[in-house]
Amino acid sequence: MKYLVYYIHHNPVKHGFVEDMIEYTWSSYLTVSSPKKTNLKRDDVINWFEDVENYQYFHKVEQDLEKIKDLI
């Protein structure tokens, strides 16, 4: 699941809408790492990465999406 989350967050960059994923207005990236109230399943997502720090680090490093090519 964490590779799918990465793929979703990096898709606007891949397609040239923005240079950095946090610039994309409709991204859930910042919402997941924020303490503000949300309807997102924030705890579930963070648990896939173990904690917020790993979530943020995972997104900073280019990931090999070959692992999920059948899903995308």
CHARMM-style PDB file with segment names, atoms N, HN, CA, C and O in Angstrom:
ATOM      1  N   MET     1       0.818  -1.200   0.000  1.00  0.00      PROA
ATOM      2  CA  MET     1       0.000   0.000   0.000  1.00  0.00      PROA
ATOM      3  C   MET     1       0.861   1.264   0.000  1.00  0.00      PROA
ATOM      4  O   MET     1       0.491   2.271  -0.604  1.00  0.00      PROA
ATOM      5  N   LYS     2       1.993   1.210   0.668  1.00  0.00      PROA
ATOM      6  HN  LYS     2       2.294   0.392   1.159  1.00  0.00      PROA
ATOM      7  CA  LYS     2       2.776   2.438   0.740  1.00  0.00      PROA
ATOM      8  C   LYS     2       3.315   2.853  -0.622  1.00  0.00      PROA
ATOM      9  O   LYS     2       3.520   4.042  -0.863  1.00  0.00      PROA
ATOM     10  N   TYR     3       3.549   1.897  -1.518  1.00  0.00      PROA
ATOM     11  HN  TYR     3       3.382   0.931  -1.322  1.00  0.00      PROA
ATOM     12  CA  TYR     3       3.983   2.261  -2.865  1.00  0.00      PROA
ATOM     13  C   TYR     3       2.852   2.917  -3.659  1.00  0.00      PROA
ATOM     14  O   TYR     3       3.094   3.801  -4.481  1.00  0.00      PROA
ATOM     15  N   LEU     4       1.642   2.488  -3.413  1.00  0.00      PROA
ATOM     16  HN  LEU     4       1.445   1.770  -2.746  1.00  0.00      PROA
ATOM     17  CA  LEU     4       0.495   3.136  -4.062  1.00  0.00      PROA
ATOM     18  C   LEU     4       0.306   4.558  -3.550  1.00  0.00      PROA
ATOM     19  O   LEU     4       0.009   5.464  -4.329  1.00  0.00      PROA
ATOM     20  N   VAL     5       0.475   4.758  -2.264  1.00  0.00      PROA
ATOM     21  HN  VAL     5       0.717   4.023  -1.631  1.00  0.00      PROA
ATOM     22  CA  VAL     5       0.375   6.099  -1.681  1.00  0.00      PROA
ATOM     23  C   VAL     5       1.453   6.993  -2.297  1.00  0.00      PROA
ATOM     24  O   VAL     5       1.177   8.131  -2.677  1.00  0.00      PROA
ATOM     25  N   TYR     6       2.659   6.485  -2.393  1.00  0.00      PROA
ATOM     26  HN  TYR     6       2.884   5.561  -2.084  1.00  0.00      PROA
ATOM     27  CA  TYR     6       3.757   7.227  -3.019  1.00  0.00      PROA
ATOM     28  C   TYR     6       3.402   7.575  -4.460  1.00  0.00      PROA
ATOM     29  O   TYR     6       3.571   8.718  -4.885  1.00  0.00      PROA
ATOM     30  N   TYR     7       2.915   6.601  -5.203  1.00  0.00      PROA
ATOM     31  HN  TYR     7       2.778   5.673  -4.858  1.00  0.00      PROA
ATOM     32  CA  TYR     7       2.547   6.811  -6.609  1.00  0.00      PROA
ATOM     33  C   TYR     7       1.497   7.919  -6.745  1.00  0.00      PROA
ATOM     34  O   TYR     7       1.622   8.796  -7.599  1.00  0.00      PROA
ATOM     35  N   ILE     8       0.485   7.874  -5.918  1.00  0.00      PROA
ATOM     36  HN  ILE     8       0.383   7.162  -5.224  1.00  0.00      PROA
ATOM     37  CA  ILE     8      -0.582   8.882  -5.966  1.00  0.00      PROA
ATOM     38  C   ILE     8      -0.021  10.268  -5.665  1.00  0.00      PROA
ATOM     39  O   ILE     8      -0.343  11.236  -6.355  1.00  0.00      PROA
ATOM     40  N   HSD     9       0.801  10.359  -4.653  1.00  0.00      PROA
ATOM     41  HN  HSD     9       1.062   9.573  -4.093  1.00  0.00      PROA
ATOM     42  CA  HSD     9       1.349  11.663  -4.265  1.00  0.00      PROA
ATOM     43  C   HSD     9       2.339  12.220  -5.288  1.00  0.00      PROA
ATOM     44  O   HSD     9       2.457  13.437  -5.435  1.00  0.00      PROA
ATOM     45  N   HSD    10       3.042  11.349  -5.986  1.00  0.00      PROA
ATOM     46  HN  HSD    10       2.946  10.361  -5.867  1.00  0.00      PROA
ATOM     47  CA  HSD    10       4.030  11.805  -6.962  1.00  0.00      PROA
ATOM     48  C   HSD    10       3.470  11.933  -8.384  1.00  0.00      PROA
ATOM     49  O   HSD    10       4.164  12.439  -9.266  1.00  0.00      PROA
ATOM     50  N   ASN    11       2.263  11.499  -8.618  1.00  0.00      PROA
ATOM     51  HN  ASN    11       1.700  11.088  -7.902  1.00  0.00      PROA
ATOM     52  CA  ASN    11       1.671  11.545  -9.952  1.00  0.00      PROA
ATOM     53  C   ASN    11       1.607  12.965 -10.530  1.00  0.00      PROA
ATOM     54  O   ASN    11       1.915  13.135 -11.710  1.00  0.00      PROA
ATOM     55  N   PRO    12       1.226  13.987  -9.765  1.00  0.00      PROA
ATOM     56  CA  PRO    12       1.209  15.348 -10.328  1.00  0.00      PROA
ATOM     57  C   PRO    12       2.600  15.830 -10.769  1.00  0.00      PROA
ATOM     58  O   PRO    12       2.711  16.630 -11.697  1.00  0.00      PROA
ATOM     59  N   VAL    13       3.641  15.353 -10.115  1.00  0.00      PROA
ATOM     60  HN  VAL    13       3.551  14.703  -9.360  1.00  0.00      PROA
ATOM     61  CA  VAL    13       5.011  15.698 -10.507  1.00  0.00      PROA
ATOM     62  C   VAL    13       5.360  14.972 -11.805  1.00  0.00      PROA
ATOM     63  O   VAL    13       5.895  15.566 -12.742  1.00  0.00      PROA
ATOM     64  N   LYS    14       5.052  13.698 -11.839  1.00  0.00      PROA
ATOM     65  HN  LYS    14       4.618  13.216 -11.078  1.00  0.00      PROA
ATOM     66  CA  LYS    14       5.347  12.871 -13.014  1.00  0.00      PROA
ATOM     67  C   LYS    14       4.734  13.460 -14.276  1.00  0.00      PROA
ATOM     68  O   LYS    14       5.348  13.425 -15.342  1.00  0.00      PROA
ATOM     69  N   HSD    15       3.534  13.998 -14.158  1.00  0.00      PROA
ATOM     70  HN  HSD    15       3.035  14.027 -13.291  1.00  0.00      PROA
ATOM     71  CA  HSD    15       2.825  14.524 -15.323  1.00  0.00      PROA
ATOM     72  C   HSD    15       3.038  16.022 -15.541  1.00  0.00      PROA
ATOM     73  O   HSD    15       2.399  16.624 -16.404  1.00  0.00      PROA
ATOM     74  N   GLY    16       3.931  16.617 -14.761  1.00  0.00      PROA
ATOM     75  HN  GLY    16       4.450  16.128 -14.060  1.00  0.00      PROA
ATOM     76  CA  GLY    16       4.337  17.986 -14.986  1.00  0.00      PROA
ATOM     77  C   GLY    16       3.393  19.073 -14.492  1.00  0.00      PROA
ATOM     78  O   GLY    16       3.518  20.228 -14.898  1.00  0.00      PROA
ATOM     79  N   PHE    17       2.454  18.725 -13.626  1.00  0.00      PROA
ATOM     80  HN  PHE    17       2.352  17.786 -13.295  1.00  0.00      PROA
ATOM     81  CA  PHE    17       1.550  19.744 -13.077  1.00  0.00      PROA
ATOM     82  C   PHE    17       2.271  20.638 -12.061  1.00  0.00      PROA
ATOM     83  O   PHE    17       1.987  21.832 -11.957  1.00  0.00      PROA
ATOM     84  N   VAL    18       3.198  20.047 -11.323  1.00  0.00      PROA
ATOM     85  HN  VAL    18       3.429  19.077 -11.407  1.00  0.00      PROA
ATOM     86  CA  VAL    18       3.977  20.767 -10.315  1.00  0.00      PROA
ATOM     87  C   VAL    18       5.394  20.206 -10.302  1.00  0.00      PROA
ATOM     88  O   VAL    18       5.656  19.130 -10.840  1.00  0.00      PROA
ATOM     89  N   GLU    19       6.299  20.948  -9.682  1.00  0.00      PROA
ATOM     90  HN  GLU    19       6.087  21.822  -9.246  1.00  0.00      PROA
ATOM     91  CA  GLU    19       7.675  20.461  -9.558  1.00  0.00      PROA
ATOM     92  C   GLU    19       7.880  19.663  -8.279  1.00  0.00      PROA
ATOM     93  O   GLU    19       8.768  18.813  -8.212  1.00  0.00      PROA
ATOM     94  N   ASP    20       7.067  19.933  -7.266  1.00  0.00      PROA
ATOM     95  HN  ASP    20       6.346  20.624  -7.320  1.00  0.00      PROA
ATOM     96  CA  ASP    20       7.166  19.235  -5.983  1.00  0.00      PROA
ATOM     97  C   ASP    20       5.763  18.828  -5.556  1.00  0.00      PROA
ATOM     98  O   ASP    20       4.820  19.612  -5.672  1.00  0.00      PROA
ATOM     99  N   MET    21       5.628  17.619  -5.069  1.00  0.00      PROA
ATOM    100  HN  MET    21       6.393  16.982  -4.974  1.00  0.00      PROA
ATOM    101  CA  MET    21       4.295  17.090  -4.735  1.00  0.00      PROA
ATOM    102  C   MET    21       3.546  17.933  -3.715  1.00  0.00      PROA
ATOM    103  O   MET    21       2.315  17.945  -3.721  1.00  0.00      PROA
ATOM    104  N   ILE    22       4.253  18.634  -2.843  1.00  0.00      PROA
ATOM    105  HN  ILE    22       5.253  18.623  -2.839  1.00  0.00      PROA
ATOM    106  CA  ILE    22       3.545  19.433  -1.840  1.00  0.00      PROA
ATOM    107  C   ILE    22       2.937  20.695  -2.436  1.00  0.00      PROA
ATOM    108  O   ILE    22       2.147  21.371  -1.776  1.00  0.00      PROA
ATOM    109  N   GLU    23       3.293  21.018  -3.668  1.00  0.00      PROA
ATOM    110  HN  GLU    23       3.934  20.469  -4.203  1.00  0.00      PROA
ATOM    111  CA  GLU    23       2.708  22.168  -4.344  1.00  0.00      PROA
ATOM    112  C   GLU    23       1.327  21.861  -4.927  1.00  0.00      PROA
ATOM    113  O   GLU    23       0.570  22.776  -5.250  1.00  0.00      PROA
ATOM    114  N   TYR    24       1.007  20.586  -5.059  1.00  0.00      PROA
ATOM    115  HN  TYR    24       1.622  19.843  -4.797  1.00  0.00      PROA
ATOM    116  CA  TYR    24      -0.261  20.200  -5.684  1.00  0.00      PROA
ATOM    117  C   TYR    24      -1.410  20.409  -4.694  1.00  0.00      PROA
ATOM    118  O   TYR    24      -1.472  19.756  -3.653  1.00  0.00      PROA
ATOM    119  N   THR    25      -2.290  21.300  -5.025  1.00  0.00      PROA
ATOM    120  HN  THR    25      -2.240  21.831  -5.871  1.00  0.00      PROA
ATOM    121  CA  THR    25      -3.366  21.733  -4.127  1.00  0.00      PROA
ATOM    122  C   THR    25      -4.218  20.586  -3.599  1.00  0.00      PROA
ATOM    123  O   THR    25      -4.615  20.599  -2.434  1.00  0.00      PROA
ATOM    124  N   TRP    26      -4.502  19.601  -4.431  1.00  0.00      PROA
ATOM    125  HN  TRP    26      -4.179  19.590  -5.377  1.00  0.00      PROA
ATOM    126  CA  TRP    26      -5.438  18.541  -4.043  1.00  0.00      PROA
ATOM    127  C   TRP    26      -4.746  17.308  -3.475  1.00  0.00      PROA
ATOM    128  O   TRP    26      -5.385  16.270  -3.301  1.00  0.00      PROA
ATOM    129  N   SER    27      -3.473  17.403  -3.187  1.00  0.00      PROA
ATOM    130  HN  SER    27      -2.955  18.246  -3.328  1.00  0.00      PROA
ATOM    131  CA  SER    27      -2.748  16.266  -2.635  1.00  0.00      PROA
ATOM    132  C   SER    27      -3.121  16.030  -1.177  1.00  0.00      PROA
ATOM    133  O   SER    27      -3.379  16.971  -0.427  1.00  0.00      PROA
ATOM    134  N   SER    28      -3.144  14.783  -0.797  1.00  0.00      PROA
ATOM    135  HN  SER    28      -2.935  14.018  -1.407  1.00  0.00      PROA
ATOM    136  CA  SER    28      -3.398  14.435   0.599  1.00  0.00      PROA
ATOM    137  C   SER    28      -2.091  14.270   1.381  1.00  0.00      PROA
ATOM    138  O   SER    28      -2.117  13.961   2.572  1.00  0.00      PROA
ATOM    139  N   TYR    29      -0.953  14.476   0.716  1.00  0.00      PROA
ATOM    140  HN  TYR    29      -0.932  14.727  -0.252  1.00  0.00      PROA
ATOM    141  CA  TYR    29       0.341  14.264   1.371  1.00  0.00      PROA
ATOM    142  C   TYR    29       0.454  15.035   2.688  1.00  0.00      PROA
ATOM    143  O   TYR    29       0.750  14.443   3.726  1.00  0.00      PROA
ATOM    144  N   LEU    30       0.224  16.335   2.653  1.00  0.00      PROA
ATOM    145  HN  LEU    30      -0.016  16.815   1.810  1.00  0.00      PROA
ATOM    146  CA  LEU    30       0.359  17.142   3.865  1.00  0.00      PROA
ATOM    147  C   LEU    30      -0.731  16.826   4.883  1.00  0.00      PROA
ATOM    148  O   LEU    30      -0.489  16.886   6.089  1.00  0.00      PROA
ATOM    149  N   THR    31      -1.904  16.496   4.416  1.00  0.00      PROA
ATOM    150  HN  THR    31      -2.101  16.447   3.437  1.00  0.00      PROA
ATOM    151  CA  THR    31      -3.008  16.170   5.326  1.00  0.00      PROA
ATOM    152  C   THR    31      -2.684  14.928   6.149  1.00  0.00      PROA
ATOM    153  O   THR    31      -2.995  14.864   7.338  1.00  0.00      PROA
ATOM    154  N   VAL    32      -2.063  13.950   5.517  1.00  0.00      PROA
ATOM    155  HN  VAL    32      -1.810  14.001   4.551  1.00  0.00      PROA
ATOM    156  CA  VAL    32      -1.717  12.715   6.232  1.00  0.00      PROA
ATOM    157  C   VAL    32      -0.711  12.996   7.344  1.00  0.00      PROA
ATOM    158  O   VAL    32      -0.787  12.392   8.414  1.00  0.00      PROA
ATOM    159  N   SER    33       0.215  13.892   7.104  1.00  0.00      PROA
ATOM    160  HN  SER    33       0.276  14.383   6.235  1.00  0.00      PROA
ATOM    161  CA  SER    33       1.237  14.155   8.123  1.00  0.00      PROA
ATOM    162  C   SER    33       0.863  15.296   9.078  1.00  0.00      PROA
ATOM    163  O   SER    33       1.646  15.651   9.959  1.00  0.00      PROA
ATOM    164  N   SER    34      -0.304  15.852   8.908  1.00  0.00      PROA
ATOM    165  HN  SER    34      -0.940  15.563   8.193  1.00  0.00      PROA
ATOM    166  CA  SER    34      -0.761  16.963   9.741  1.00  0.00      PROA
ATOM    167  C   SER    34      -1.581  16.462  10.938  1.00  0.00      PROA
ATOM    168  O   SER    34      -2.218  15.412  10.858  1.00  0.00      PROA
ATOM    169  N   PRO    35      -1.563  17.212  12.041  1.00  0.00      PROA
ATOM    170  CA  PRO    35      -2.403  16.831  13.183  1.00  0.00      PROA
ATOM    171  C   PRO    35      -3.851  17.352  13.067  1.00  0.00      PROA
ATOM    172  O   PRO    35      -4.684  17.061  13.925  1.00  0.00      PROA
ATOM    173  N   LYS    36      -4.143  18.116  12.013  1.00  0.00      PROA
ATOM    174  HN  LYS    36      -3.467  18.352  11.315  1.00  0.00      PROA
ATOM    175  CA  LYS    36      -5.492  18.674  11.861  1.00  0.00      PROA
ATOM    176  C   LYS    36      -6.528  17.579  11.623  1.00  0.00      PROA
ATOM    177  O   LYS    36      -6.211  16.512  11.096  1.00  0.00      PROA
ATOM    178  N   LYS    37      -7.748  17.855  12.011  1.00  0.00      PROA
ATOM    179  HN  LYS    37      -8.005  18.722  12.439  1.00  0.00      PROA
ATOM    180  CA  LYS    37      -8.847  16.910  11.846  1.00  0.00      PROA
ATOM    181  C   LYS    37      -9.080  16.633  10.360  1.00  0.00      PROA
ATOM    182  O   LYS    37      -9.036  17.546   9.536  1.00  0.00      PROA
ATOM    183  N   THR    38      -9.328  15.367  10.030  1.00  0.00      PROA
ATOM    184  HN  THR    38      -9.364  14.625  10.700  1.00  0.00      PROA
ATOM    185  CA  THR    38      -9.561  14.950   8.658  1.00  0.00      PROA
ATOM    186  C   THR    38     -10.441  13.706   8.623  1.00  0.00      PROA
ATOM    187  O   THR    38     -10.562  12.988   9.615  1.00  0.00      PROA
ATOM    188  N   ASN    39     -11.044  13.466   7.485  1.00  0.00      PROA
ATOM    189  HN  ASN    39     -10.945  14.049   6.679  1.00  0.00      PROA
ATOM    190  CA  ASN    39     -11.804  12.235   7.279  1.00  0.00      PROA
ATOM    191  C   ASN    39     -10.932  11.123   6.697  1.00  0.00      PROA
ATOM    192  O   ASN    39     -11.376   9.984   6.554  1.00  0.00      PROA
ATOM    193  N   LEU    40      -9.699  11.463   6.366  1.00  0.00      PROA
ATOM    194  HN  LEU    40      -9.338  12.389   6.483  1.00  0.00      PROA
ATOM    195  CA  LEU    40      -8.779  10.439   5.862  1.00  0.00      PROA
ATOM    196  C   LEU    40      -8.469   9.429   6.961  1.00  0.00      PROA
ATOM    197  O   LEU    40      -8.528   9.748   8.148  1.00  0.00      PROA
ATOM    198  N   LYS    41      -8.146   8.239   6.561  1.00  0.00      PROA
ATOM    199  HN  LYS    41      -8.097   7.980   5.597  1.00  0.00      PROA
ATOM    200  CA  LYS    41      -7.730   7.194   7.503  1.00  0.00      PROA
ATOM    201  C   LYS    41      -6.238   7.386   7.818  1.00  0.00      PROA
ATOM    202  O   LYS    41      -5.409   6.518   7.546  1.00  0.00      PROA
ATOM    203  N   ARG    42      -5.934   8.529   8.388  1.00  0.00      PROA
ATOM    204  HN  ARG    42      -6.608   9.234   8.608  1.00  0.00      PROA
ATOM    205  CA  ARG    42      -4.557   8.944   8.645  1.00  0.00      PROA
ATOM    206  C   ARG    42      -3.767   7.884   9.420  1.00  0.00      PROA
ATOM    207  O   ARG    42      -2.647   7.548   9.037  1.00  0.00      PROA
ATOM    208  N   ASP    43      -4.326   7.373  10.474  1.00  0.00      PROA
ATOM    209  HN  ASP    43      -5.236   7.647  10.785  1.00  0.00      PROA
ATOM    210  CA  ASP    43      -3.602   6.400  11.299  1.00  0.00      PROA
ATOM    211  C   ASP    43      -3.258   5.146  10.505  1.00  0.00      PROA
ATOM    212  O   ASP    43      -2.170   4.588  10.652  1.00  0.00      PROA
ATOM    213  N   ASP    44      -4.182   4.711   9.669  1.00  0.00      PROA
ATOM    214  HN  ASP    44      -5.066   5.164   9.549  1.00  0.00      PROA
ATOM    215  CA  ASP    44      -3.909   3.534   8.829  1.00  0.00      PROA
ATOM    216  C   ASP    44      -2.731   3.797   7.893  1.00  0.00      PROA
ATOM    217  O   ASP    44      -1.824   2.973   7.773  1.00  0.00      PROA
ATOM    218  N   VAL    45      -2.756   4.941   7.240  1.00  0.00      PROA
ATOM    219  HN  VAL    45      -3.492   5.610   7.337  1.00  0.00      PROA
ATOM    220  CA  VAL    45      -1.686   5.273   6.299  1.00  0.00      PROA
ATOM    221  C   VAL    45      -0.355   5.383   7.025  1.00  0.00      PROA
ATOM    222  O   VAL    45       0.638   4.806   6.580  1.00  0.00      PROA
ATOM    223  N   ILE    46      -0.318   6.092   8.101  1.00  0.00      PROA
ATOM    224  HN  ILE    46      -1.124   6.561   8.463  1.00  0.00      PROA
ATOM    225  CA  ILE    46       0.936   6.247   8.862  1.00  0.00      PROA
ATOM    226  C   ILE    46       1.442   4.893   9.350  1.00  0.00      PROA
ATOM    227  O   ILE    46       2.650   4.658   9.356  1.00  0.00      PROA
ATOM    228  N   ASN    47       0.564   4.021   9.749  1.00  0.00      PROA
ATOM    229  HN  ASN    47      -0.417   4.212   9.744  1.00  0.00      PROA
ATOM    230  CA  ASN    47       0.980   2.685  10.198  1.00  0.00      PROA
ATOM    231  C   ASN    47       1.659   1.892   9.089  1.00  0.00      PROA
ATOM    232  O   ASN    47       2.551   1.094   9.376  1.00  0.00      PROA
ATOM    233  N   TRP    48       1.270   2.084   7.839  1.00  0.00      PROA
ATOM    234  HN  TRP    48       0.545   2.733   7.606  1.00  0.00      PROA
ATOM    235  CA  TRP    48       1.947   1.393   6.726  1.00  0.00      PROA
ATOM    236  C   TRP    48       3.403   1.800   6.649  1.00  0.00      PROA
ATOM    237  O   TRP    48       4.245   1.030   6.185  1.00  0.00      PROA
ATOM    238  N   PHE    49       3.704   3.016   7.105  1.00  0.00      PROA
ATOM    239  HN  PHE    49       3.020   3.641   7.481  1.00  0.00      PROA
ATOM    240  CA  PHE    49       5.065   3.542   7.065  1.00  0.00      PROA
ATOM    241  C   PHE    49       5.750   3.480   8.433  1.00  0.00      PROA
ATOM    242  O   PHE    49       6.921   3.843   8.549  1.00  0.00      PROA
ATOM    243  N   GLU    50       5.057   3.038   9.443  1.00  0.00      PROA
ATOM    244  HN  GLU    50       4.106   2.743   9.349  1.00  0.00      PROA
ATOM    245  CA  GLU    50       5.487   2.925  10.836  1.00  0.00      PROA
ATOM    246  C   GLU    50       5.298   4.213  11.621  1.00  0.00      PROA
ATOM    247  O   GLU    50       4.787   4.189  12.740  1.00  0.00      PROA
ATOM    248  N   ASP    51       5.706   5.339  11.041  1.00  0.00      PROA
ATOM    249  HN  ASP    51       6.121   5.359  10.132  1.00  0.00      PROA
ATOM    250  CA  ASP    51       5.505   6.629  11.719  1.00  0.00      PROA
ATOM    251  C   ASP    51       5.591   7.762  10.691  1.00  0.00      PROA
ATOM    252  O   ASP    51       5.911   7.529   9.525  1.00  0.00      PROA
ATOM    253  N   VAL    52       5.307   8.977  11.131  1.00  0.00      PROA
ATOM    254  HN  VAL    52       5.047   9.166  12.078  1.00  0.00      PROA
ATOM    255  CA  VAL    52       5.275  10.132  10.230  1.00  0.00      PROA
ATOM    256  C   VAL    52       6.655  10.386   9.622  1.00  0.00      PROA
ATOM    257  O   VAL    52       6.749  10.732   8.445  1.00  0.00      PROA
ATOM    258  N   GLU    53       7.713  10.222  10.393  1.00  0.00      PROA
ATOM    259  HN  GLU    53       7.636   9.941  11.349  1.00  0.00      PROA
ATOM    260  CA  GLU    53       9.058  10.465   9.884  1.00  0.00      PROA
ATOM    261  C   GLU    53       9.388   9.522   8.729  1.00  0.00      PROA
ATOM    262  O   GLU    53       9.955   9.952   7.725  1.00  0.00      PROA
ATOM    263  N   ASN    54       9.043   8.257   8.859  1.00  0.00      PROA
ATOM    264  HN  ASN    54       8.582   7.908   9.674  1.00  0.00      PROA
ATOM    265  CA  ASN    54       9.278   7.293   7.775  1.00  0.00      PROA
ATOM    266  C   ASN    54       8.389   7.582   6.573  1.00  0.00      PROA
ATOM    267  O   ASN    54       8.810   7.405   5.430  1.00  0.00      PROA
ATOM    268  N   TYR    55       7.175   8.022   6.823  1.00  0.00      PROA
ATOM    269  HN  TYR    55       6.832   8.166   7.751  1.00  0.00      PROA
ATOM    270  CA  TYR    55       6.253   8.428   5.750  1.00  0.00      PROA
ATOM    271  C   TYR    55       6.893   9.545   4.928  1.00  0.00      PROA
ATOM    272  O   TYR    55       6.915   9.482   3.699  1.00  0.00      PROA
ATOM    273  N   GLN    56       7.405  10.553   5.601  1.00  0.00      PROA
ATOM    274  HN  GLN    56       7.386  10.604   6.599  1.00  0.00      PROA
ATOM    275  CA  GLN    56       8.021  11.686   4.910  1.00  0.00      PROA
ATOM    276  C   GLN    56       9.306  11.263   4.194  1.00  0.00      PROA
ATOM    277  O   GLN    56       9.545  11.672   3.058  1.00  0.00      PROA
ATOM    278  N   TYR    57      10.120  10.461   4.843  1.00  0.00      PROA
ATOM    279  HN  TYR    57       9.926  10.129   5.766  1.00  0.00      PROA
ATOM    280  CA  TYR    57      11.366   9.999   4.227  1.00  0.00      PROA
ATOM    281  C   TYR    57      11.077   9.155   2.982  1.00  0.00      PROA
ATOM    282  O   TYR    57      11.723   9.336   1.950  1.00  0.00      PROA
ATOM    283  N   PHE    58      10.128   8.251   3.070  1.00  0.00      PROA
ATOM    284  HN  PHE    58       9.604   8.104   3.908  1.00  0.00      PROA
ATOM    285  CA  PHE    58       9.769   7.376   1.949  1.00  0.00      PROA
ATOM    286  C   PHE    58       9.403   8.203   0.722  1.00  0.00      PROA
ATOM    287  O   PHE    58       9.725   7.830  -0.407  1.00  0.00      PROA
ATOM    288  N   HSD    59       8.730   9.324   0.948  1.00  0.00      PROA
ATOM    289  HN  HSD    59       8.469   9.627   1.865  1.00  0.00      PROA
ATOM    290  CA  HSD    59       8.312  10.186  -0.154  1.00  0.00      PROA
ATOM    291  C   HSD    59       9.466  11.021  -0.722  1.00  0.00      PROA
ATOM    292  O   HSD    59       9.387  11.466  -1.867  1.00  0.00      PROA
ATOM    293  N   LYS    60      10.515  11.238   0.041  1.00  0.00      PROA
ATOM    294  HN  LYS    60      10.579  10.877   0.971  1.00  0.00      PROA
ATOM    295  CA  LYS    60      11.660  12.022  -0.430  1.00  0.00      PROA
ATOM    296  C   LYS    60      12.587  11.203  -1.324  1.00  0.00      PROA
ATOM    297  O   LYS    60      13.294  11.756  -2.165  1.00  0.00      PROA
ATOM    298  N   VAL    61      12.580   9.897  -1.140  1.00  0.00      PROA
ATOM    299  HN  VAL    61      12.005   9.448  -0.457  1.00  0.00      PROA
ATOM    300  CA  VAL    61      13.458   9.008  -1.893  1.00  0.00      PROA
ATOM    301  C   VAL    61      12.686   8.457  -3.093  1.00  0.00      PROA
ATOM    302  O   VAL    61      11.536   8.041  -2.960  1.00  0.00      PROA
ATOM    303  N   GLU    62      13.326   8.458  -4.259  1.00  0.00      PROA
ATOM    304  HN  GLU    62      14.260   8.796  -4.367  1.00  0.00      PROA
ATOM    305  CA  GLU    62      12.664   7.906  -5.442  1.00  0.00      PROA
ATOM    306  C   GLU    62      12.452   6.408  -5.242  1.00  0.00      PROA
ATOM    307  O   GLU    62      13.389   5.673  -4.931  1.00  0.00      PROA
ATOM    308  N   GLN    63      11.221   5.973  -5.423  1.00  0.00      PROA
ATOM    309  HN  GLN    63      10.460   6.571  -5.676  1.00  0.00      PROA
ATOM    310  CA  GLN    63      10.865   4.577  -5.195  1.00  0.00      PROA
ATOM    311  C   GLN    63      10.757   3.819  -6.515  1.00  0.00      PROA
ATOM    312  O   GLN    63      10.405   4.392  -7.546  1.00  0.00      PROA
ATOM    313  N   ASP    64      11.058   2.543  -6.470  1.00  0.00      PROA
ATOM    314  HN  ASP    64      11.344   2.078  -5.633  1.00  0.00      PROA
ATOM    315  CA  ASP    64      10.935   1.663  -7.625  1.00  0.00      PROA
ATOM    316  C   ASP    64       9.485   1.191  -7.709  1.00  0.00      PROA
ATOM    317  O   ASP    64       9.057   0.349  -6.920  1.00  0.00      PROA
ATOM    318  N   LEU    65       8.743   1.727  -8.652  1.00  0.00      PROA
ATOM    319  HN  LEU    65       9.091   2.412  -9.293  1.00  0.00      PROA
ATOM    320  CA  LEU    65       7.317   1.394  -8.771  1.00  0.00      PROA
ATOM    321  C   LEU    65       7.078   0.127  -9.578  1.00  0.00      PROA
ATOM    322  O   LEU    65       5.935  -0.243  -9.849  1.00  0.00      PROA
ATOM    323  N   GLU    66       8.152  -0.526  -9.955  1.00  0.00      PROA
ATOM    324  HN  GLU    66       9.080  -0.226  -9.735  1.00  0.00      PROA
ATOM    325  CA  GLU    66       8.038  -1.801 -10.660  1.00  0.00      PROA
ATOM    326  C   GLU    66       7.273  -2.816  -9.797  1.00  0.00      PROA
ATOM    327  O   GLU    66       6.631  -3.730 -10.314  1.00  0.00      PROA
ATOM    328  N   LYS    67       7.356  -2.637  -8.488  1.00  0.00      PROA
ATOM    329  HN  LYS    67       7.877  -1.894  -8.068  1.00  0.00      PROA
ATOM    330  CA  LYS    67       6.677  -3.542  -7.543  1.00  0.00      PROA
ATOM    331  C   LYS    67       5.166  -3.489  -7.678  1.00  0.00      PROA
ATOM    332  O   LYS    67       4.475  -4.442  -7.317  1.00  0.00      PROA
ATOM    333  N   ILE    68       4.646  -2.380  -8.198  1.00  0.00      PROA
ATOM    334  HN  ILE    68       5.207  -1.606  -8.492  1.00  0.00      PROA
ATOM    335  CA  ILE    68       3.190  -2.237  -8.300  1.00  0.00      PROA
ATOM    336  C   ILE    68       2.739  -2.000  -9.742  1.00  0.00      PROA
ATOM    337  O   ILE    68       1.637  -1.501  -9.971  1.00  0.00      PROA
ATOM    338  N   LYS    69       3.579  -2.353 -10.711  1.00  0.00      PROA
ATOM    339  HN  LYS    69       4.474  -2.759 -10.525  1.00  0.00      PROA
ATOM    340  CA  LYS    69       3.256  -2.069 -12.110  1.00  0.00      PROA
ATOM    341  C   LYS    69       1.926  -2.691 -12.537  1.00  0.00      PROA
ATOM    342  O   LYS    69       1.239  -2.130 -13.390  1.00  0.00      PROA
ATOM    343  N   ASP    70       1.555  -3.813 -11.977  1.00  0.00      PROA
ATOM    344  HN  ASP    70       2.114  -4.269 -11.284  1.00  0.00      PROA
ATOM    345  CA  ASP    70       0.275  -4.442 -12.327  1.00  0.00      PROA
ATOM    346  C   ASP    70      -0.921  -3.664 -11.794  1.00  0.00      PROA
ATOM    347  O   ASP    70      -2.037  -3.817 -12.290  1.00  0.00      PROA
ATOM    348  N   LEU    71      -0.692  -2.840 -10.797  1.00  0.00      PROA
ATOM    349  HN  LEU    71       0.215  -2.715 -10.394  1.00  0.00      PROA
ATOM    350  CA  LEU    71      -1.769  -2.044 -10.208  1.00  0.00      PROA
ATOM    351  C   LEU    71      -1.925  -0.680 -10.862  1.00  0.00      PROA
ATOM    352  O   LEU    71      -2.988  -0.063 -10.798  1.00  0.00      PROA
ATOM    353  N   ILE    72      -0.847  -0.219 -11.494  1.00  0.00      PROA
ATOM    354  HN  ILE    72       0.017  -0.721 -11.546  1.00  0.00      PROA
ATOM    355  CA  ILE    72      -0.913   1.110 -12.107  1.00  0.00      PROA
ATOM    356  C   ILE    72      -0.941   0.967 -13.600  1.00  0.00      PROA
ATOM    357  OT1 ILE    72      -0.997   1.967 -14.316  1.00  0.00      PROA
TER     358      ILE     72
END
